[in-house]
Amino acid sequence: MSHNLKTLKQQFLEYVEIEKGRALKTIENYDHYLSRFLGFLKSDNPSAITSDSVSRFRMWLNRQPSKYNKTDGGTIKKKTQNYHLIALRAFLKYMAKKNVSTLSPEHIELAKIGERPIDLITYEELQQLISAPKGSELRSLRDRAIMQLLFSTGLRVSELCSLSRDINLRSDQLSIRGKGEKIRVVFISEEAKDAIKKYLDKRPDIDDALFARITNKKSQKSDLALNKRSIERIVKYWAIRAGISKKVTPHVLRHVFATDLLNNGADLRSVQMLLGHSNISTTQIYTHVTDSELRRVHKQFHNRKK
């Protein structure tokens, strides 16, 4: 086995794709972050990866301009910097497994970042959003079904886009292939099933996708499926029409799904499984949102005078 870093990187990417079964987008990101580090390192020797070289890379990375970050001096966000370090740590773990002499992955520590604020809409705003597509025209039926299904299941928008129209509406559950090719079960509300049925009954095309672009005739094309950007535009459009001033995305509906469950007594582990989170710490961010309900309970019942 070659101890050339360029070759090792390629072998690592193949290992992550084939043996770990990671998505192609993940492989592309790992390739981008590692190429950036190796370009900075200017060495093809694994022994050149040291605590000092990693520290210098982090300093360099922290000062790089970013057109996507208008705050913090316009440099790369800490979260994005951490993505580079996560990729590097995974690469170092791979080399350790292959007995390549280099820096131990335990030396890689992620930058501290503040908790990510969760975008939410109220339950009343949710109802306004879902009911905004009125009437029985195909576009309204489709868009209402999309939002009903997003709220009913907590699906990621990519998972929604991958659904086929042969969905079994006689069942209240659906198997989803999520991140990392992991299968989980989600549950469909009666409202969502009814909305999907009305939409499918009126569709003229024969495309396999559950949600497709509008066409006025039976199309033989196989490229009508809505993509992530299309779903995002649909949700944004109806949020504006509903008079909601907040930024509303499909992921906001996923947030509302999670907080609705927690507010109504669901346990954190169950919510984790329904969302398809591999780590429960990811799900725990929603408990901070439900703290507002605890605050209300505390004010209402604590130290009441008899």
Backbone bond lengths (Angstrom), bond angles and torsions (degrees), N, CA, C in turn:
res aa  C-N    CA-C-N  psi(-1)  N-CA   C-N-CA  omega(-1)  CA-C   N-CA-C  phi
1 M - - - 1.473 - - 1.524 110.33 -
2 S 1.314 116.09 130.96 1.460 120.27 -178.95 1.513 111.21 -71.77
3 H 1.370 114.90 142.59 1.458 120.15 175.90 1.517 110.86 -104.14
4 N 1.342 114.36 24.85 1.448 122.15 174.89 1.533 107.85 -82.83
5 L 1.359 117.33 127.11 1.462 120.44 -173.38 1.529 113.20 -60.58
6 K 1.309 116.90 -37.58 1.458 119.67 179.55 1.520 110.76 -62.43
7 T 1.330 115.35 -43.92 1.468 120.35 178.76 1.522 110.71 -68.53
8 L 1.325 116.20 -42.01 1.465 120.74 179.29 1.527 111.49 -60.80
9 K 1.333 115.15 -38.82 1.462 118.60 179.21 1.522 110.58 -63.07
10 Q 1.331 117.06 -43.39 1.461 120.78 179.98 1.526 110.74 -64.00
11 Q 1.340 116.11 -41.40 1.459 120.16 178.60 1.527 111.01 -65.28
12 F 1.328 116.44 -36.37 1.464 121.54 178.03 1.526 110.66 -64.72
13 L 1.335 116.88 -44.99 1.459 121.20 179.96 1.529 111.07 -62.20
14 E 1.333 116.42 -39.68 1.469 120.43 177.51 1.525 110.60 -66.78
15 Y 1.330 116.07 -38.42 1.466 121.14 178.35 1.535 110.99 -63.71
16 V 1.324 116.22 -44.63 1.471 120.85 -179.56 1.529 110.62 -65.07
17 E 1.329 116.99 -37.38 1.460 120.70 -178.93 1.534 112.32 -74.11
18 I 1.336 116.41 -47.88 1.465 120.23 -173.58 1.527 112.54 -84.10
19 E 1.325 116.66 -52.76 1.466 119.22 -173.95 1.519 113.10 -83.88
20 K 1.318 116.93 -33.42 1.464 120.01 178.43 1.525 112.28 -90.04
21 G 1.335 117.00 -16.79 1.451 121.23 176.93 1.506 114.99 67.70
22 R 1.351 117.34 29.70 1.462 120.41 -179.53 1.533 110.91 -74.78
23 A 1.322 115.10 154.63 1.464 120.97 -179.66 1.526 110.37 -66.97
24 L 1.338 115.74 154.65 1.469 120.45 -179.06 1.519 111.85 -60.24
25 K 1.342 117.12 -34.22 1.462 120.36 178.65 1.526 110.45 -63.56
26 T 1.334 116.59 -38.21 1.468 120.76 177.31 1.519 110.33 -63.70
27 I 1.327 116.33 -41.57 1.474 120.87 179.01 1.523 109.70 -62.76
28 E 1.314 116.58 -43.37 1.469 120.51 179.36 1.528 111.03 -61.29
29 N 1.341 116.18 -41.67 1.465 119.77 179.53 1.522 111.12 -65.55
30 Y 1.341 116.97 -44.97 1.468 120.62 177.59 1.525 110.26 -57.82
31 D 1.324 116.19 -43.86 1.466 120.99 -179.99 1.531 110.33 -60.84
32 H 1.337 116.49 -44.12 1.473 120.95 -179.66 1.526 111.10 -63.03
33 Y 1.323 117.74 -49.04 1.467 121.11 -176.13 1.531 111.37 -67.05
34 L 1.338 116.77 -41.64 1.468 119.74 -179.04 1.527 111.38 -70.68
35 S 1.311 116.95 -37.31 1.471 120.07 177.89 1.523 109.91 -62.84
36 R 1.315 115.90 -37.22 1.455 120.62 178.15 1.527 110.59 -64.09
37 F 1.326 115.96 -43.21 1.465 119.48 179.77 1.526 111.16 -67.08
38 L 1.332 117.11 -46.22 1.464 120.03 -177.98 1.524 110.82 -66.28
39 G 1.331 117.10 -32.23 1.459 119.89 175.47 1.515 111.26 -64.77
40 F 1.331 116.16 -37.05 1.462 120.58 176.87 1.527 110.35 -71.01
41 L 1.327 116.90 -39.01 1.471 121.77 -175.85 1.522 112.29 -63.32
42 K 1.337 116.01 -37.28 1.476 122.09 -179.50 1.521 112.46 56.89
43 S 1.321 115.42 38.76 1.462 120.75 176.65 1.514 108.08 -151.87
44 D 1.320 116.19 148.52 1.461 120.79 178.78 1.522 111.40 -106.27
45 N 1.328 115.47 9.64 1.464 120.76 -177.18 1.524 110.23 -99.65
46 P 1.329 119.77 123.96 1.466 121.81 179.76 1.526 113.83 -55.73
47 S 1.339 116.89 -29.13 1.463 120.06 -179.23 1.523 112.44 -69.29
48 A 1.360 116.28 -12.88 1.465 120.22 178.44 1.533 111.29 -75.75
49 I 1.322 116.69 -14.99 1.473 120.19 176.91 1.527 107.81 -82.04
50 T 1.307 115.76 103.29 1.463 122.46 -178.18 1.528 109.47 -126.69
51 S 1.306 116.31 170.95 1.472 120.47 176.52 1.521 110.27 -58.31
52 D 1.339 115.80 -38.29 1.455 120.30 -179.35 1.524 111.74 -67.97
53 S 1.330 117.55 -43.85 1.470 119.94 -179.09 1.532 110.92 -67.20
54 V 1.331 117.10 -35.31 1.460 120.33 177.33 1.530 110.38 -67.92
55 S 1.333 116.58 -40.11 1.469 120.66 178.16 1.520 111.15 -62.78
56 R 1.323 116.58 -40.98 1.462 120.34 179.07 1.528 110.75 -67.54
57 F 1.319 115.77 -37.57 1.467 119.93 176.98 1.526 110.65 -63.20
58 R 1.320 116.61 -42.00 1.464 120.56 -179.83 1.529 110.74 -64.53
59 M 1.315 116.66 -38.58 1.463 120.61 177.48 1.528 109.92 -65.27
60 W 1.328 115.97 -44.11 1.467 121.09 178.70 1.525 110.58 -62.44
61 L 1.330 116.12 -44.82 1.462 121.76 -178.23 1.524 111.21 -63.34
62 N 1.321 115.55 -38.61 1.471 121.10 -177.87 1.528 112.24 -66.26
63 R 1.326 116.34 -19.36 1.461 120.58 -177.47 1.529 112.90 -103.55
64 Q 1.333 117.34 1.85 1.459 119.97 -178.45 1.527 111.09 -77.94
65 P 1.327 117.32 133.94 1.469 120.33 179.79 1.523 111.44 -69.34
66 S 1.322 115.14 152.31 1.456 120.91 178.14 1.526 109.33 -138.48
67 K 1.312 116.02 128.95 1.474 119.87 179.13 1.522 111.36 -76.03
68 Y 1.363 116.72 -11.42 1.459 120.24 -178.44 1.524 113.18 -93.08
69 N 1.326 117.22 -11.93 1.463 120.43 -177.66 1.522 109.40 -114.61
70 K 1.314 115.60 110.19 1.462 120.85 -178.68 1.528 112.30 -91.19
71 T 1.351 116.23 -4.02 1.461 120.76 177.69 1.528 109.09 -112.94
72 D 1.326 116.21 -175.57 1.476 121.70 177.53 1.525 112.45 52.58
73 G 1.347 116.24 36.65 1.460 119.36 178.16 1.506 113.78 76.18
74 G 1.335 117.51 9.70 1.457 120.80 178.07 1.516 114.33 72.81
75 T 1.335 117.52 21.95 1.462 120.81 179.47 1.529 110.34 -98.70
76 I 1.331 115.64 173.31 1.468 121.23 -177.81 1.523 110.34 -59.37
77 K 1.325 116.95 132.60 1.449 121.28 -178.81 1.530 111.57 -63.52
78 K 1.328 115.15 150.14 1.464 120.72 179.20 1.525 111.13 -56.89
79 K 1.330 116.50 -38.37 1.458 120.49 -179.56 1.527 110.78 -61.68
80 T 1.332 116.29 -41.68 1.468 120.87 178.40 1.522 110.70 -69.13
81 Q 1.337 116.63 -37.47 1.461 119.72 175.76 1.527 110.47 -59.45
82 N 1.329 115.61 -39.76 1.467 119.75 179.43 1.519 112.27 -64.84
83 Y 1.328 117.19 -31.86 1.462 119.71 177.27 1.530 110.54 -60.95
84 H 1.331 116.37 -38.51 1.465 120.34 176.60 1.534 110.28 -61.82
85 L 1.324 115.61 -42.86 1.472 120.35 -177.30 1.528 111.60 -70.56
86 I 1.317 116.70 -35.53 1.469 120.60 177.50 1.527 109.86 -64.05
87 A 1.326 116.69 -42.34 1.467 120.65 177.75 1.518 110.73 -64.43
88 L 1.330 116.55 -43.25 1.462 120.56 179.43 1.523 110.87 -63.80
89 R 1.318 117.39 -42.21 1.470 120.90 179.73 1.533 111.14 -62.94
90 A 1.336 116.39 -40.24 1.464 119.94 177.84 1.528 110.92 -65.10
91 F 1.324 116.30 -37.90 1.468 121.51 177.77 1.522 110.68 -65.24
92 L 1.332 116.83 -42.40 1.469 120.81 178.95 1.536 111.26 -65.34
93 K 1.325 116.64 -37.28 1.475 120.62 176.80 1.520 110.47 -62.88
94 Y 1.322 115.95 -39.82 1.456 120.76 178.35 1.527 110.44 -63.51
95 M 1.350 116.23 -45.78 1.456 119.19 -179.64 1.522 111.52 -65.64
96 A 1.330 117.36 -35.61 1.465 120.32 176.85 1.520 110.18 -63.04
97 K 1.327 116.40 -39.34 1.467 121.61 178.75 1.529 110.93 -64.08
98 K 1.332 115.85 -30.84 1.465 121.44 179.97 1.532 111.87 -92.99
99 N 1.351 116.11 9.98 1.481 121.96 178.16 1.525 112.99 60.07
100 V 1.333 115.93 34.91 1.460 120.49 174.76 1.520 108.00 -87.50
101 S 1.323 116.96 131.83 1.463 122.13 -178.02 1.528 110.36 -77.27
102 T 1.313 115.89 108.39 1.464 121.44 -179.73 1.521 108.91 -159.88
103 L 1.323 118.08 -170.87 1.460 122.43 -178.94 1.527 111.24 -65.89
104 S 1.328 116.92 139.78 1.465 121.06 177.24 1.531 109.62 -70.03
105 P 1.331 117.74 138.10 1.470 120.18 179.88 1.528 113.46 -61.82
106 E 1.353 117.02 -21.44 1.466 120.47 179.64 1.528 112.52 -65.74
107 H 1.339 116.53 -15.75 1.465 120.32 -179.83 1.533 112.45 -80.21
108 I 1.315 117.26 -8.52 1.466 120.93 -178.59 1.527 109.39 -91.13
109 E 1.321 116.22 113.92 1.455 121.94 176.61 1.522 109.33 -113.81
110 L 1.316 114.80 138.46 1.458 119.08 -178.96 1.520 110.84 -80.64
111 A 1.329 115.64 152.57 1.465 120.82 177.88 1.523 109.66 -70.08
112 K 1.315 116.46 145.22 1.456 121.46 177.19 1.526 108.96 -75.42
113 I 1.303 115.10 129.46 1.462 119.55 177.43 1.523 108.58 -129.82
114 G 1.321 115.16 151.10 1.458 119.65 178.95 1.519 111.08 -68.89
115 E 1.308 115.90 158.54 1.450 120.08 179.07 1.519 110.09 -63.56
116 R 1.318 115.03 136.75 1.454 120.60 -178.49 1.523 109.79 -73.09
117 P 1.334 117.67 124.39 1.466 119.30 177.25 1.521 110.26 -66.08
118 I 1.322 116.34 143.21 1.457 121.36 -179.54 1.522 109.58 -98.50
119 D 1.313 115.63 125.55 1.458 120.35 176.71 1.523 108.93 -78.26
120 L 1.325 116.26 126.83 1.453 120.31 -178.81 1.523 110.70 -136.01
121 I 1.318 114.81 155.95 1.450 121.30 168.57 1.519 106.92 -122.14
122 T 1.307 117.13 156.84 1.457 120.59 179.90 1.527 109.92 -73.88
123 Y 1.325 115.61 165.70 1.461 119.86 178.52 1.532 109.85 -62.15
124 E 1.334 116.73 -37.46 1.463 120.48 178.77 1.538 110.21 -64.05
125 E 1.327 116.99 -41.24 1.468 120.62 178.08 1.524 110.55 -66.67
126 L 1.331 116.25 -35.81 1.462 120.09 176.96 1.526 110.58 -60.58
127 Q 1.328 116.51 -45.89 1.464 120.16 179.53 1.524 111.34 -64.16
128 Q 1.326 116.97 -37.39 1.470 120.51 176.70 1.524 110.40 -63.04
129 L 1.332 115.79 -41.17 1.461 121.19 -178.80 1.519 111.11 -64.83
130 I 1.336 116.77 -49.72 1.458 120.83 -175.90 1.528 111.53 -65.88
131 S 1.324 116.20 -34.82 1.470 119.62 -177.72 1.525 112.94 -87.58
132 A 1.340 117.27 -3.44 1.469 120.53 -178.33 1.529 113.17 -61.42
133 P 1.362 119.46 -42.02 1.476 118.75 176.73 1.532 109.89 -73.98
134 K 1.309 117.46 96.01 1.462 121.45 -176.95 1.526 110.38 -96.08
135 G 1.308 115.49 164.63 1.450 120.15 176.22 1.515 113.07 89.60
136 S 1.342 114.84 -179.62 1.468 121.11 -174.68 1.527 112.55 -114.37
137 E 1.328 117.13 12.69 1.465 118.58 175.91 1.522 109.42 -71.00
138 L 1.316 116.03 154.45 1.465 121.60 -171.39 1.525 112.55 -57.38
139 R 1.332 117.43 -43.43 1.465 120.31 -177.29 1.528 110.87 -62.21
140 S 1.315 117.52 -43.56 1.456 120.53 179.65 1.529 111.01 -65.77
141 L 1.332 116.57 -41.62 1.466 120.53 178.50 1.528 110.92 -62.24
142 R 1.328 116.23 -41.95 1.476 120.46 179.34 1.512 111.42 -64.49
143 D 1.331 116.47 -49.20 1.461 120.43 -174.48 1.532 111.47 -68.17
144 R 1.354 116.86 -35.61 1.457 119.65 176.59 1.528 109.70 -65.58
145 A 1.329 117.38 -40.27 1.466 121.45 179.31 1.533 111.27 -64.75
146 I 1.333 116.22 -39.02 1.467 120.61 178.41 1.516 110.39 -59.60
147 M 1.312 117.09 -49.23 1.467 120.20 -175.40 1.534 112.07 -73.31
148 Q 1.331 116.72 -34.20 1.460 119.41 175.37 1.526 110.25 -63.25
149 L 1.339 116.61 -41.78 1.459 120.25 -178.58 1.525 111.65 -69.94
150 L 1.328 117.72 -39.40 1.461 121.26 177.87 1.525 111.13 -59.84
151 F 1.337 116.51 -45.52 1.464 119.68 -179.19 1.526 111.67 -72.91
152 S 1.308 117.49 -33.97 1.466 121.21 -177.88 1.518 112.49 -69.33
153 T 1.340 117.02 -33.73 1.464 120.94 -171.13 1.528 115.10 -112.56
154 G 1.339 117.35 -21.99 1.458 119.55 -174.95 1.515 112.33 71.76
155 L 1.324 117.53 23.84 1.466 121.03 -178.25 1.522 112.12 -64.57
156 R 1.324 115.62 147.40 1.452 120.80 165.86 1.524 107.00 -70.16
157 V 1.335 116.69 152.15 1.457 119.25 -177.38 1.525 111.08 -63.29
158 S 1.337 118.05 -33.89 1.469 120.55 177.78 1.525 110.88 -65.23
159 E 1.327 116.81 -34.86 1.465 121.52 178.61 1.525 110.06 -69.60
160 L 1.326 115.93 -38.69 1.462 120.37 177.78 1.525 110.60 -62.41
161 C 1.336 116.08 -42.96 1.466 120.89 -178.20 1.531 112.50 -65.57
162 S 1.316 117.21 -23.84 1.463 120.97 -176.47 1.527 113.23 -85.82
163 L 1.341 117.94 -5.26 1.460 120.85 -175.79 1.526 111.72 -72.65
164 S 1.325 114.41 145.52 1.459 121.88 178.52 1.528 110.34 -100.00
165 R 1.322 116.24 155.33 1.464 120.11 -178.70 1.522 113.00 -74.74
166 D 1.332 118.26 -5.57 1.464 119.69 176.86 1.528 111.30 -83.31
167 I 1.326 116.99 21.00 1.451 123.44 177.94 1.540 109.68 -55.01
168 N 1.333 116.05 137.69 1.455 121.53 -178.05 1.526 109.94 -87.70
169 L 1.315 116.97 101.42 1.457 121.12 -176.78 1.526 112.26 -83.05
170 R 1.339 117.26 -2.56 1.461 119.34 174.11 1.527 111.50 -80.80
171 S 1.333 115.50 -15.48 1.459 121.29 178.35 1.522 109.63 -103.09
172 D 1.329 115.48 153.74 1.468 118.25 178.33 1.520 111.45 -99.46
173 Q 1.337 117.00 11.59 1.456 119.16 179.06 1.515 111.16 -133.61
174 L 1.330 113.79 159.85 1.458 121.28 -173.69 1.522 108.99 -146.09
175 S 1.336 116.74 133.20 1.467 121.07 176.86 1.517 109.10 -87.88
176 I 1.325 115.37 130.16 1.463 121.96 -176.45 1.522 109.86 -120.81
177 R 1.333 116.21 136.39 1.460 121.25 172.42 1.522 107.29 -96.93
178 G 1.332 116.45 107.62 1.450 121.22 -173.97 1.512 113.74 -101.40
179 K 1.321 116.02 -151.61 1.464 121.39 -179.53 1.521 110.31 -60.18
180 G 1.332 115.51 143.24 1.455 120.02 179.58 1.514 112.92 67.16
181 E 1.351 116.45 19.98 1.464 122.57 179.99 1.526 112.58 60.79
182 K 1.323 117.05 22.98 1.463 120.71 -179.85 1.522 110.20 -83.57
183 I 1.332 115.20 138.23 1.452 121.45 -179.93 1.527 109.64 -94.52
184 R 1.328 116.60 134.54 1.459 120.95 173.42 1.522 109.43 -140.45
185 V 1.306 115.72 163.53 1.457 121.31 179.71 1.522 109.21 -105.13
186 V 1.326 116.74 133.22 1.458 122.13 172.92 1.528 107.71 -120.83
187 F 1.321 116.00 162.70 1.456 120.34 -174.39 1.527 110.49 -120.88
188 I 1.340 114.79 137.96 1.454 121.42 -174.90 1.522 109.84 -105.05
189 S 1.317 116.43 128.53 1.461 121.35 178.80 1.521 110.45 -72.00
190 E 1.321 116.43 161.02 1.459 121.20 177.36 1.521 110.33 -62.21
191 E 1.340 116.62 -37.38 1.464 120.55 178.83 1.527 111.03 -61.78
192 A 1.344 115.71 -41.98 1.463 119.76 -179.84 1.529 111.06 -68.26
193 K 1.332 116.54 -41.83 1.467 120.06 178.88 1.525 111.18 -62.44
194 D 1.311 116.28 -42.27 1.461 120.51 179.35 1.520 111.03 -64.06
195 A 1.336 116.73 -42.05 1.467 121.34 179.81 1.526 110.95 -64.74
196 I 1.332 117.32 -41.57 1.470 121.24 179.55 1.520 110.81 -66.02
197 K 1.336 116.83 -42.70 1.470 120.93 -179.65 1.526 110.97 -61.25
198 K 1.323 117.30 -45.37 1.465 120.70 179.95 1.524 110.31 -62.19
199 Y 1.324 116.75 -37.87 1.473 120.95 179.26 1.532 110.99 -67.81
200 L 1.331 116.74 -48.84 1.466 120.34 -177.38 1.532 111.49 -65.45
201 D 1.312 116.68 -35.74 1.473 119.97 179.97 1.518 111.86 -62.37
202 K 1.314 117.42 -26.09 1.467 121.07 -176.56 1.526 113.43 -100.21
203 R 1.328 117.92 -5.53 1.471 119.96 -177.69 1.520 112.65 -71.83
204 P 1.330 117.47 130.17 1.471 120.04 -179.61 1.535 113.38 -89.12
205 D 1.328 117.55 -19.88 1.466 119.44 -174.33 1.530 110.37 -85.12
206 I 1.325 115.43 170.98 1.461 120.70 179.52 1.529 111.31 -117.61
207 D 1.316 116.69 19.17 1.468 120.46 179.44 1.525 109.83 -63.18
208 D 1.333 115.97 147.15 1.456 121.56 -175.19 1.521 113.12 -75.41
209 A 1.336 117.67 -21.84 1.472 120.95 -176.20 1.527 111.02 -67.51
210 L 1.331 115.70 144.64 1.462 119.68 178.44 1.524 110.69 -65.49
211 F 1.328 116.88 -42.21 1.465 120.79 179.40 1.530 109.34 -118.35
212 A 1.333 115.09 121.87 1.466 119.80 -173.20 1.524 111.35 -129.23
213 R 1.321 114.38 162.74 1.452 120.34 174.65 1.529 109.64 -65.38
214 I 1.321 115.73 152.51 1.462 120.76 -176.62 1.526 109.92 -75.67
215 T 1.320 115.28 131.23 1.461 121.11 175.18 1.517 108.16 -136.15
216 N 1.309 117.12 148.30 1.460 120.88 -175.35 1.522 114.09 -91.58
217 K 1.306 117.48 2.19 1.467 119.70 -179.95 1.513 109.99 -146.07
218 K 1.309 115.20 168.74 1.459 119.59 178.04 1.518 108.65 -68.43
219 S 1.328 114.89 108.40 1.464 119.68 -175.36 1.521 110.64 -94.54
220 Q 1.316 115.51 136.36 1.458 120.95 176.52 1.534 111.20 -90.69
221 K 1.334 115.41 -1.75 1.461 119.09 -178.85 1.522 110.19 -69.85
222 S 1.315 115.80 156.23 1.466 120.36 -179.78 1.523 111.28 -116.50
223 D 1.333 116.38 21.05 1.462 119.57 -176.16 1.524 111.56 -122.64
224 L 1.336 116.46 31.79 1.457 120.01 -178.12 1.526 113.01 -88.24
225 A 1.311 117.69 -9.47 1.470 121.16 -175.33 1.523 111.62 -58.56
226 L 1.337 115.24 135.45 1.460 119.97 175.53 1.526 109.40 -71.69
227 N 1.335 116.98 139.33 1.460 120.93 176.61 1.529 110.25 -97.84
228 K 1.308 116.51 179.42 1.471 121.37 -177.22 1.518 111.73 -57.97
229 R 1.317 116.11 -42.98 1.471 119.72 -177.50 1.527 110.19 -64.90
230 S 1.316 116.81 -38.00 1.459 120.52 179.26 1.525 110.98 -63.59
231 I 1.324 117.32 -43.71 1.458 121.48 179.27 1.528 109.99 -63.45
232 E 1.326 116.29 -40.78 1.469 120.31 178.98 1.523 110.97 -62.36
233 R 1.332 116.63 -41.57 1.463 120.28 179.14 1.527 111.18 -64.85
234 I 1.321 116.51 -38.68 1.468 121.14 179.97 1.522 110.69 -62.91
235 V 1.325 116.98 -48.24 1.466 120.92 -179.44 1.527 110.48 -63.15
236 K 1.330 116.42 -43.07 1.460 120.52 179.26 1.528 111.28 -61.93
237 Y 1.323 116.14 -42.90 1.465 121.20 -178.88 1.526 110.92 -59.34
238 W 1.331 117.03 -47.98 1.460 119.93 -176.79 1.526 112.11 -73.49
239 A 1.329 117.38 -27.48 1.468 119.85 175.10 1.520 110.23 -64.01
240 I 1.327 115.90 -42.17 1.471 120.43 177.86 1.525 110.29 -65.55
241 R 1.346 116.05 -43.70 1.458 120.18 178.85 1.528 112.02 -63.07
242 A 1.344 116.39 -30.15 1.464 121.16 -179.65 1.524 112.01 -81.79
243 G 1.337 116.46 -4.44 1.457 120.63 178.77 1.514 114.16 79.64
244 I 1.334 116.75 23.72 1.462 121.02 179.32 1.532 108.24 -90.70
245 S 1.314 116.88 119.68 1.461 120.89 -175.21 1.527 112.78 -81.96
246 K 1.330 117.25 -18.00 1.464 120.68 -179.35 1.531 110.75 -73.70
247 K 1.333 115.35 160.01 1.453 119.64 174.35 1.526 108.53 -75.11
248 V 1.311 116.99 120.30 1.466 121.27 -177.64 1.528 109.00 -118.66
249 T 1.322 116.18 125.87 1.460 123.71 179.23 1.525 109.03 -129.21
250 P 1.335 117.93 168.20 1.465 119.20 174.55 1.532 111.98 -56.80
251 H 1.336 116.70 -32.44 1.462 119.47 -179.12 1.528 111.17 -70.22
252 V 1.326 117.36 -28.18 1.462 120.41 175.29 1.527 109.83 -63.02
253 L 1.335 117.15 -37.90 1.468 120.39 177.66 1.523 110.34 -66.60
254 R 1.305 117.22 -32.24 1.477 121.16 175.36 1.536 109.36 -66.67
255 H 1.333 116.20 -40.20 1.466 120.35 176.56 1.530 110.82 -62.28
256 V 1.327 115.66 -44.82 1.464 120.09 -178.98 1.527 110.27 -63.59
257 F 1.314 116.55 -39.23 1.465 121.66 176.87 1.529 110.54 -56.42
258 A 1.349 116.09 -47.16 1.467 120.74 -177.01 1.529 111.76 -68.20
259 T 1.321 116.60 -46.10 1.465 119.11 -177.20 1.521 111.49 -70.33
260 D 1.335 116.97 -30.80 1.461 120.67 176.62 1.533 109.77 -63.05
261 L 1.328 116.82 -42.87 1.461 120.76 178.87 1.529 111.05 -63.42
262 L 1.333 116.50 -46.04 1.471 120.23 -178.04 1.528 111.27 -66.59
263 N 1.304 116.12 -41.29 1.468 119.77 179.55 1.527 112.05 -63.91
264 N 1.322 116.22 -25.68 1.460 120.34 -178.84 1.523 112.81 -98.71
265 G 1.355 116.51 13.67 1.456 120.31 170.48 1.511 117.25 102.51
266 A 1.329 118.79 2.89 1.466 120.27 178.99 1.529 110.15 -67.86
267 D 1.334 116.29 146.52 1.464 119.51 178.39 1.525 110.11 -83.87
268 L 1.321 115.29 155.17 1.458 122.34 -173.21 1.528 111.91 -61.04
269 R 1.322 117.48 -38.74 1.465 121.46 -178.26 1.536 110.95 -63.50
270 S 1.331 116.50 -41.57 1.466 120.10 179.07 1.520 111.01 -65.04
271 V 1.347 116.57 -41.54 1.458 120.62 178.97 1.530 110.10 -64.37
272 Q 1.322 116.56 -38.96 1.466 121.03 176.52 1.526 110.96 -56.87
273 M 1.328 116.16 -45.83 1.467 120.77 -178.11 1.530 111.47 -67.24
274 L 1.330 116.25 -39.03 1.459 120.03 -179.69 1.525 111.84 -68.36
275 L 1.329 116.70 -33.51 1.469 121.10 179.26 1.530 112.25 -81.75
276 G 1.331 116.73 -19.61 1.462 119.78 -178.14 1.506 113.19 78.70
277 H 1.358 117.16 28.44 1.457 120.85 176.30 1.524 109.55 -79.05
278 S 1.320 117.24 131.88 1.468 120.10 178.27 1.521 111.23 -76.69
279 N 1.331 116.84 -25.51 1.463 121.46 -178.59 1.518 109.30 -123.28
280 I 1.319 116.68 129.68 1.466 120.01 -176.84 1.530 112.07 -66.63
281 S 1.332 117.42 -20.69 1.467 119.79 178.41 1.529 110.78 -63.95
282 T 1.335 117.20 -28.31 1.460 120.91 175.94 1.516 110.16 -66.48
283 T 1.321 116.15 -39.38 1.473 121.17 -179.67 1.524 111.13 -71.32
284 Q 1.327 116.84 -27.64 1.465 120.48 -175.05 1.522 113.47 -65.83
285 I 1.316 117.81 -16.40 1.469 119.15 178.58 1.529 110.16 -62.59
286 Y 1.319 117.17 -25.12 1.461 120.28 -179.01 1.526 112.37 -75.55
287 T 1.334 117.32 -19.55 1.462 118.92 179.44 1.523 110.55 -68.33
288 H 1.331 118.05 -27.54 1.461 120.79 178.51 1.528 110.56 -67.78
289 V 1.335 115.53 -32.12 1.453 119.42 177.93 1.519 110.33 -69.02
290 T 1.338 116.62 -41.14 1.459 120.35 -178.36 1.516 112.05 -75.37
291 D 1.323 118.62 -7.10 1.465 121.22 175.63 1.527 111.16 -60.38
292 S 1.328 116.83 -28.10 1.462 119.69 179.99 1.522 110.47 -63.14
293 E 1.313 116.69 -35.13 1.458 120.52 177.17 1.528 110.02 -69.05
294 L 1.334 116.62 -38.45 1.465 120.12 177.10 1.524 110.59 -64.08
295 R 1.322 116.44 -37.09 1.459 120.59 178.53 1.531 110.65 -62.57
296 R 1.338 115.17 -40.78 1.462 119.14 178.32 1.527 111.21 -63.17
297 V 1.336 115.94 -42.48 1.465 120.65 179.21 1.527 110.66 -63.47
298 H 1.345 115.85 -41.88 1.463 120.37 -179.78 1.523 110.48 -61.42
299 K 1.329 116.73 -46.75 1.458 120.05 -179.06 1.527 111.94 -64.52
300 Q 1.335 115.08 -33.33 1.456 119.16 -176.46 1.526 112.77 -76.50
301 F 1.329 116.40 -34.49 1.479 118.22 -170.18 1.529 115.07 -116.31
302 H 1.338 119.11 -15.84 1.446 119.53 -175.72 1.528 112.40 -79.11
303 N 1.336 115.52 134.01 1.473 123.72 171.81 1.533 112.47 55.03
304 R 1.327 115.53 40.42 1.471 119.19 177.57 1.520 109.31 -75.55
305 K 1.293 115.95 138.49 1.465 119.96 178.35 1.523 109.35 -75.60
306 K 1.311 115.09 133.93 1.469 121.20 -178.23 1.522 109.54 -68.91
